[in-house]
Amino acid sequence: MSLMSMLDQAQGGRLFTVVARSVDLDEAQTRKAMTKLCPAIAERLHTRAAQDDELFQSLLDLISDNGAASPLDDADSLTGIEAVSDGNAILDDVFGSRSAAMAALRSADPSIPERELAKLAPISATAVVAALEQSNRPLALASEPAPAAGAASGQGVFGALVAAIIAGIVAALKRKLTASTRRRRSTSYSRTRTQRRTTSAGRSRAPARRRTANASVEDIFKDILGNLGK
């Protein structure tokens, strides 16, 4: 699914209404602006991730850590204080500085008023990374360690039944945990980048789960880059 299609469907089709309320624009103006800003940020992020392995690895960390979440389905994940802070950190990483980001995004849509651009730019940046996370959730979940084999094959019918019950309990707990933490995301972009920069200066941090299936830059961007503006 393309980037703008994901944003159109997010929060039950109300994402642009929610964002508009936070930046004092109407929904049509907000959608028009983000239709320009988000693809520009996504394309630049793709280019930078291909050039900067540390940035790419940080994106993989973020995708792996938030694989079970739905970052686009919570208003605070895009417009809250932490989301705006993340957005500004993304703009810094992607464009080199916030002022460079404002200049580049101003050229993407000169019609956006300066005050509204300053508010929409970090929200748009966070939305792009949230869409990137969400589009790669199947890849992240597939990278989780598989359960140990043997319960079903070596313990007969009773063992298989117990394994099935345990699997059902785990699945239920996971659903409950995902629902209860939707408004409290486990990892933010800023924390992921800070952690990687800190650990890369010393010894490498062992990943909490298997690295996202040898993904390449093209692998993780392929969905949101397809027909970006549609």
DADA-V92272 format. One record per pair of residues at least 4 apart in sequence whose ideal C-beta (glycine too) atoms are under 8 Angstrom apart, sorted by the first residue. I is the first residue (numbers start at 0). GAP is how many residues later the second one is. If there is no record, write none. Layout:
BEGIN
i;gap
I;GAP
I;GAP
END
This chain:
BEGIN
i;gap
0;4
0;5
0;8
0;134
0;222
1;4
1;221
1;222
1;224
1;225
1;226
1;228
2;4
2;35
2;36
2;39
2;125
2;128
2;221
2;222
2;225
3;4
3;31
3;34
3;35
3;224
3;225
3;226
4;4
4;225
5;4
5;66
5;125
5;128
5;129
5;218
6;8
6;9
6;27
6;31
6;65
6;120
6;124
7;5
7;7
7;8
8;4
9;5
9;62
9;63
10;4
10;7
10;61
10;62
10;63
10;64
13;4
14;4
14;57
14;63
14;112
15;4
15;11
15;14
15;15
15;18
16;4
16;10
17;4
17;57
17;60
17;61
18;4
18;11
18;15
18;59
18;60
18;101
18;104
19;5
19;6
19;7
19;9
19;10
21;57
21;97
21;101
22;7
22;93
22;96
22;97
22;100
23;92
23;95
24;4
24;5
24;8
24;91
24;95
25;4
26;4
27;4
28;4
28;87
29;4
29;90
30;4
31;4
31;77
32;4
32;76
32;78
32;79
32;83
32;84
32;87
32;91
33;4
33;86
33;89
33;90
33;93
34;4
34;194
35;4
35;72
35;73
35;76
36;4
36;68
36;71
36;72
36;75
36;83
36;84
36;87
37;4
37;86
37;89
37;90
37;93
37;190
38;4
38;189
38;190
39;4
39;64
39;65
39;68
40;4
40;49
40;50
40;53
40;64
40;83
40;84
40;87
41;4
41;86
41;89
41;90
41;179
41;182
41;183
41;186
42;4
42;182
42;185
43;4
43;50
43;51
43;60
44;4
44;45
44;49
44;83
44;84
44;87
45;4
45;171
45;175
45;179
46;4
47;4
47;7
47;45
47;46
48;6
48;7
48;10
48;168
48;172
49;6
49;167
51;4
52;4
53;4
53;142
53;143
53;146
54;4
54;38
54;138
55;4
55;161
56;4
56;139
57;4
57;131
57;134
57;135
57;138
58;4
58;70
58;73
58;161
59;4
59;151
59;152
59;155
59;160
60;4
60;126
60;131
60;134
60;135
60;146
61;4
61;67
61;71
61;125
61;127
61;130
62;4
62;69
62;70
62;73
62;74
62;76
62;77
62;149
62;157
63;76
63;79
63;143
63;144
63;145
63;147
63;148
64;121
64;122
64;127
64;143
65;5
65;67
65;74
65;119
65;120
65;121
66;66
66;69
66;70
66;72
66;73
66;74
66;76
66;77
67;69
67;72
67;73
67;106
67;109
67;110
68;64
68;109
68;112
68;113
68;116
68;117
69;4
69;64
69;108
69;112
70;6
70;59
70;62
70;63
70;114
71;5
71;6
71;55
71;58
71;59
71;62
72;4
72;109
73;4
73;108
73;109
73;111
74;4
74;5
75;4
75;6
75;7
75;107
76;6
76;49
76;53
76;106
76;108
77;5
77;45
77;48
77;49
77;52
78;4
78;5
78;44
79;4
80;4
81;4
81;106
81;108
82;4
82;39
82;40
82;43
83;4
83;38
83;39
83;42
84;4
84;37
84;103
84;105
85;4
85;36
85;39
85;40
85;43
85;102
85;103
85;104
86;4
86;34
86;35
86;36
86;37
86;38
86;39
87;4
87;10
87;34
87;37
88;4
88;100
88;101
88;104
89;4
89;32
89;35
89;36
89;38
89;39
89;99
90;4
90;7
90;10
90;30
90;31
90;34
91;4
91;5
91;6
91;9
92;100
93;7
93;31
94;5
94;6
94;9
95;4
95;5
96;4
97;4
98;4
99;4
100;4
100;20
101;4
101;15
101;16
101;19
102;4
103;4
104;4
104;12
104;16
104;19
105;4
105;6
105;11
108;8
111;4
111;5
111;8
112;4
113;4
114;4
115;4
116;4
118;4
119;4
120;4
121;4
122;4
123;4
124;4
125;4
125;63
126;4
127;4
127;96
128;4
128;60
129;4
130;4
130;93
131;4
131;88
131;89
131;92
132;4
132;7
134;85
134;88
134;89
135;4
135;76
135;79
135;84
135;87
136;4
137;4
138;4
138;73
138;74
138;76
138;80
138;81
139;4
139;72
141;71
142;66
142;67
142;68
142;69
142;70
143;65
143;66
144;64
144;65
146;4
146;20
148;4
149;4
149;5
150;4
150;8
150;9
150;11
150;12
151;7
151;8
151;11
153;5
154;4
154;5
154;7
154;8
155;4
156;4
157;4
158;4
159;4
160;4
161;4
162;4
163;4
164;4
165;4
166;4
167;4
168;4
169;4
170;4
171;4
172;4
173;4
174;4
175;4
176;4
177;4
180;4
180;5
186;4
186;5
187;4
188;4
189;4
190;4
191;4
192;4
193;4
194;4
194;10
195;4
195;9
196;4
197;4
198;4
198;5
198;6
199;4
206;4
211;8
214;4
214;5
215;4
216;4
217;4
220;4
221;4
223;4
END
